[in-house]
């Protein structure tokens, strides 16, 4: 066996074994990369260290900690709760209204934080107790909240788009624009799926609130609603870059939490910063470890090997997309979204571009597929968040998420069949 073939075996087998024993993903990436370096004859601790630093030495990646901080401030400062209150004021009285509240709030919150875990935790913490109290089936409700949470990686500002753009040298602004229409379609898909699920559930309708109460709830959410307008409007007009938009989002959320809503005290800021720093450390360590693995993958010419396997499909781009999306669906059952982007995006994108597939469209499809993986068992990070918040068993949440998972897979297939749904709005907005 050639050194390159042995390196491929070391990488794939090493990752499977280390993941199987529960090792931290970033550490598993570093160890498998070190094994590949030894097999390829490039063993050099200084080279490994340089690539670790290079993995996080990126100006655009500064957006990640600030978007994480913005999400934490939103939850601590009452911004998330006001969005949910507004949605409940308008549609909470409809039969199954809390489900529609969850979907509407998920779409609105996605346009602010860009983090699936943060949005899901906020939705589940506020809405699951209310759903339990009003007799909603917990499994289905938890599945809906988990499905709503993964809209966050698609609608801008999106942390996965930032990571994908940095990793593959794709325009982050274009990726942000590409996610607007698909994110809204995901919301519509959840509404249709929830309507279908409601046929088998007996839930009473409530009394609609007076218009004055609805307007009061909307007025209280004004500062929260202004946040995505500032972020997306600022990027679209060229006032600031996506990285600067993350800083603006964090600063805006801090000012609103402290001085407008006044639901957070100065002494609580330290705790918010610590939580954001912990999450940032996890993401950045993943980026560092993935850079080492990516460097060794390039030395082993694994992209060339994959190109050879998929070579016959290069002349049929739509069939190639189907094959790559199916591969990513399988990968998403075992890997979280961030490591999937860091490991596989640099390998797959050159093949897609060679086949004539638009790189921004491919980036949207890649991230969407990875986001669906967040609610796909057995790993399903977002499923675990909802199960933990709602004190439910993971099998319960998995059963409840199935109708919405099928809906998302259908949407993914729709975008494969009609890429113009993604590419046309991007071309128009540009």
Long-range contacts (C-beta under 8 A, 24 or more apart in sequence): 3-39, 3-40, 3-41, 3-300, 4-40, 4-300, 4-301, 4-302, 4-305, 6-39, 7-36, 7-39, 7-40, 7-296, 7-299, 7-300, 7-302, 8-300, 8-302, 8-305, 10-35, 10-36, 10-39, 11-35, 11-36, 11-293, 11-296, 11-297, 11-300, 11-302, 19-334, 25-286, 25-289, 25-335, 25-336, 25-339, 26-282, 26-285, 26-286, 26-288, 26-289, 26-290, 27-289, 28-289, 29-286, 29-289, 29-290, 29-292, 29-293, 29-339, 29-342, 29-343, 30-288, 30-289, 30-292, 30-293, 32-293, 33-289, 33-292, 33-293, 33-295, 33-296, 34-292, 36-293, 36-296, 36-297, 36-299, 36-300, 37-296, 40-296, 40-299, 40-300, 42-296, 42-299, 48-292, 51-291, 51-292, 51-295, 52-288, 52-289, 52-291, 52-292, 53-288, 54-291, 55-287, 55-288, 55-289, 55-290, 55-291, 55-292, 56-284, 56-287, 56-288, 56-291, 58-166, 59-243, 60-162, 60-165, 60-166, 60-172, 60-242, 60-243, 61-162, 61-163, 61-166, 61-284, 61-287, 62-243, 62-246, 62-247, 63-157, 63-159, 63-162, 63-172, 63-242, 63-243, 63-245, 63-246, 64-159, 64-162, 64-163, 64-246, 64-280, 64-283, 64-284, 65-246, 65-276, 65-277, 65-280, 65-284, 66-243, 66-246, 66-247, 66-249, 66-250, 67-113, 67-114, 67-115, 67-157, 67-159, 67-162, 67-246, 67-249, 67-250, 68-115, 68-118, 68-159, 68-276, 68-279, 68-280, 68-283, 69-250, 69-253, 69-272, 69-273, 69-276, 70-112, 70-113, 70-246, 70-249, 70-250, 70-252, 70-253, 71-112, 71-113, 71-114, 71-115, 71-118, 71-119, 71-276, 72-118, 72-272, 72-275, 72-276, 72-279, 73-250, 73-253, 73-254, 73-257, 73-264, 73-272, 74-109, 74-112, 74-113, 74-118, 74-122, 74-224, 74-253, 74-257, 75-118, 75-121, 75-122, 76-257, 76-263, 76-264, 76-268, 76-271, 76-272, 77-253, 77-254, 77-256, 77-257, 77-258, 77-261, 77-263, 77-264, 78-257, 78-261, 78-263, 78-264, 79-112, 79-223, 79-224, 79-227, 79-253, 79-256, 79-257, 79-261, 80-105, 80-109, 80-119, 80-122, 80-123, 80-126, 80-224, 81-122, 81-126, 82-217, 82-220, 82-221, 82-224, 82-261, 83-108, 83-109, 83-221, 83-224, 83-225, 84-123, 84-126, 84-127, 85-217, 85-220, 85-221, 86-217, 86-218, 86-220, 86-221, 88-217, 89-209, 89-213, 89-214, 89-216, 89-217, 89-218, 90-214, 90-217, 90-218, 92-206, 92-209, 93-205, 93-206, 93-207, 93-208, 93-209, 94-205, 94-206, 95-198, 95-203, 95-204, 95-205, 96-136, 96-194, 96-195, 96-198, 96-201, 96-203, 97-205, 97-206, 98-127, 98-130, 98-131, 98-134, 98-136, 98-141, 99-136, 99-141, 99-144, 99-194, 99-198, 100-191, 100-194, 101-127, 102-127, 102-141, 102-144, 102-145, 102-148, 103-144, 103-148, 103-187, 103-190, 103-191, 103-194, 104-187, 105-148, 106-145, 106-148, 106-149, 106-151, 106-152, 106-187, 106-190, 107-148, 107-151, 107-155, 107-183, 107-184, 107-187, 108-224, 108-225, 108-228, 109-152, 110-151, 110-152, 110-154, 110-155, 110-183, 111-155, 111-156, 111-157, 111-227, 111-228, 111-231, 111-232, 112-157, 112-224, 112-227, 112-228, 112-231, 112-249, 112-253, 113-152, 113-157, 114-152, 114-153, 114-156, 114-157, 114-158, 114-159, 114-160, 114-161, 114-162, 115-152, 115-159, 116-149, 116-150, 116-152, 116-153, 116-337, 116-371, 116-374, 116-381, 116-382, 117-149, 117-279, 117-381, 117-382, 117-385, 118-152, 119-148, 119-149, 119-151, 119-152, 120-145, 120-146, 120-148, 120-149, 120-150, 120-152, 120-382, 120-385, 120-386, 121-385, 121-389, 123-148, 123-149, 124-149, 124-385, 124-386, 124-389, 124-390, 125-389, 128-386, 128-389, 128-390, 132-390, 134-203, 135-203, 136-201, 136-203, 137-201, 137-400, 138-390, 138-392, 138-396, 138-400, 139-392, 139-396, 139-397, 139-399, 139-400, 140-197, 140-201, 140-400, 140-403, 141-400, 142-386, 142-387, 142-390, 142-392, 142-396, 142-397, 142-400, 142-401, 143-375, 143-386, 143-397, 143-398, 143-399, 143-400, 143-401, 143-402, 143-403, 143-404, 144-190, 144-194, 144-197, 144-400, 144-404, 145-386, 146-374, 146-375, 146-380, 146-382, 146-383, 146-385, 146-386, 146-397, 146-401, 146-404, 147-190, 147-193, 147-375, 147-401, 147-404, 147-405, 147-407, 147-408, 148-190, 149-374, 149-382, 149-385, 149-386, 150-371, 150-372, 150-374, 150-375, 150-382, 150-408, 151-183, 151-186, 151-187, 153-337, 153-367, 153-368, 153-370, 153-371, 153-374, 154-179, 154-182, 154-183, 154-186, 154-364, 154-367, 154-368, 154-371, 155-179, 155-180, 155-183, 155-184, 156-180, 156-231, 156-232, 156-235, 157-231, 157-232, 157-242, 157-245, 157-246, 157-249, 158-367, 159-283, 160-337, 160-338, 160-341, 160-367, 160-370, 160-371, 161-363, 161-367, 162-242, 162-243, 162-246, 163-283, 163-287, 163-338, 163-341, 163-342, 164-341, 164-345, 164-363, 164-366, 164-367, 165-242, 165-363, 167-290, 167-294, 167-341, 167-342, 167-345, 167-346, 168-345, 168-346, 168-349, 168-359, 168-363, 170-349, 170-359, 170-360, 170-363, 171-360, 172-242, 173-235, 173-241, 173-242, 174-360, 174-426, 174-430, 175-360, 175-363, 175-364, 175-367, 176-232, 176-235, 176-242, 177-236, 177-425, 177-426, 177-429, 177-430, 178-360, 178-361, 178-363, 178-364, 178-422, 178-423, 178-425, 178-426, 179-364, 179-367, 180-425, 180-429, 181-421, 181-422, 181-425, 182-364, 182-368, 182-411, 182-415, 182-421, 182-422, 185-411, 185-421, 186-408, 186-411, 189-407, 189-408, 189-410, 189-411, 190-404, 190-407, 192-407, 193-403, 193-404, 193-406, 193-407, 196-403, 197-403, 223-256, 223-260, 223-261, 224-256, 227-252, 227-253, 227-256, 236-429, 283-338, 286-338, 286-339, 286-342, 287-338, 287-342, 290-339, 290-342, 290-343, 291-342, 293-342, 293-343, 294-342, 294-343, 294-346, 297-343, 297-346, 297-347, 298-346, 302-347, 303-346, 303-347, 303-350, 303-351, 306-347, 306-348, 306-351, 307-350, 307-351, 307-354, 310-351, 313-355, 314-351, 314-354, 314-355, 315-355, 316-355, 317-352, 317-355, 317-356, 317-357, 318-416, 318-417, 320-351, 320-352, 320-355, 320-357, 321-352, 321-357, 321-362, 321-365, 321-416, 322-416, 324-348, 324-351, 324-352, 325-365, 325-369, 325-412, 325-416, 328-366, 328-369, 328-370, 328-373, 329-369, 329-372, 329-373, 329-376, 329-409, 331-373, 332-369, 332-370, 332-372, 332-373, 332-374, 332-376, 333-373, 333-376, 333-377, 333-378, 333-379, 334-378, 334-379, 335-373, 335-379, 336-373, 336-374, 336-379, 336-381, 337-367, 337-370, 337-371, 337-373, 337-374, 337-381, 340-370, 340-373, 341-366, 341-367, 341-370, 358-419, 358-423, 360-423, 360-426, 361-419, 361-422, 361-423, 361-426, 364-415, 364-422, 365-412, 365-415, 365-416, 365-422, 368-412, 368-415, 369-412, 372-405, 372-408, 372-409, 372-412, 375-401, 375-404, 375-405, 375-408, 376-405
